[in-house]
Amino acid sequence: MALTGIQIFKLLPKTNCGECGVPTCLAFAMNLAAGKAELDACPYVSDEAREQLAEASAPPIRPVAIGSGATAFKVGGETVLFRHEKTFFNPCAFAGTIKDTDADIAEKAKRWASYQWERVGLTLRPELVFLECKSGDAGKFQAAAQAVVDNSDLSLILACEDPAILGPVAKAFKDKKPLLYAATAANADKMCAIAGETGLPLAVKGVDLDEIAELTAELTGAGLKDLVIDSGARDLPGVFEDNVATRRAALMANNRALGFPLISFACAAGGDDLSAQVAAAALMVAKYSGIIVLGDLTAEAIFPLLLERLNIYTDPQRPMTVTQGIYEIGGPGPDSPVAVTTNFSLTYFIVSGEIESSRVPTWLLIKDTEGLSVMTAWAAGKFSGDDVGMFIKKSGIDQKVNHKSLIIPGYAAAIAGDLEEELQGWNIQIGPREAAHLAKFLKEWKA
């Protein structure tokens, strides 16, 4: 059971040192109980107390790290049923299915790894290959895994329920930290031994949630912690029901036996129709699946799912931002125009995109407005003439250009007067209200 703030306070050193970021140990204890602080923030907590508090403060759904390199990810660690209650932390991952009997393993791996899109400063891409052992041959299974590794940076799910085949392949690729799939009632002991020896995460598959709970209790009792649950449901209503039941059991009933991330199979729920698989996957993204397996990956199938994931796993309480500073777009020089805007990611990428399309090299200054758009920042007093003027002075842009002309967003025209007073000698130019008109403005710009 979760500890109260007072119970946590009794285990703290009570030094009131303030090094945790709050003035008293009691305040820190209350933050811990509310999930607003990390235990590691206290440098003086004893090892004994740390052990007790770590267990009590552990998230109801265990976070599990899978994969390596650019496609390494973490699933689980969630604390709420609905995103608006707080936020969802660890985005789900997408996998395409490859059989070790396929003739085009290398080609598929290369193609899937090439699906990458930049959006609001993030790279959107699939992360996994669900490599299925259809041959029943350890050598062929390992060769297929090697083909994926040699031709892509995608991480692996090694799918084989025969421990004699899975064991040597798991050992060969343990540095890639694949997910082992899957422990069942029939092979749990041997799969437990493989996962324990290699230190790899293990999926657990059962016929229902009751069997899953028995298996996870057995495996955690043997020392395994990094588990992923496959409830066994393959139809969409069954997946939906099991996912919701599992999440509610972990969060509302503190059921540790079901407190693990979920793997779901859109390839089964949608049948052979890839568009039906995408529709099934869309539900799984929204309703708690940590890993979603599709049959094939195509650009038109995976891209909308990546966008849905981005939308759901973007913290609604924290606007997406870019770092304050000077951005060089198109290789600007001393005579290039200078523009300023806010650090809301969408604003930056729209404005920078229009500047790039204009082919006019430009200095773009990004001011920290805590992730607010131009109009909102101006209304909130975070994009005022005084503030923008101080930012321009400190930015050092005057050392990079031969002129003193500054373009401000049209929606912030009201700050022009104050900005001229703050930036004596500067020519404040009011740019267009809409970014779509920026290219024409820049092409006609004169200092």
ABEGO torsion letter per residue (X at the ends): XBBBAAAAAAABAGAGAGAAGBABAAAAAAAAAAGABBAAABAABBAAAAAAAAAAABBABBBBBBEBEAABBBBEGBABABAAABBBABBBBBBBBBBAABAAAAAAAAAAAABBBBBGGBBBBBABBBBBBAAGBAAAAAAAAAAAAAABABBBBBBBABAAAAAAAAAAAAAAGBBBOBBBAAAAAAAAAAAAAAGBBBBBBBABAAAAAAAAAAAAAAGBABBBBBAGBABAAAAAAAAAAAAAAAAAAGBAAABBBBBBBAAAAAEABAAAAAAAAAAAAABGBABBBBABBBAAAAAAAAAAAAAAABBAABBBBBBBEBBBBGGBBAABBBBBBBABAAAAAAAAAAAAAAGBBBBBBBBBAGGBBAAAAAAAGABBAAAAAAAAAAAGAAAABABBBBBBBAAAAAAAAAAAAABBGBBBBBBBABAAAAAAAAAABBX
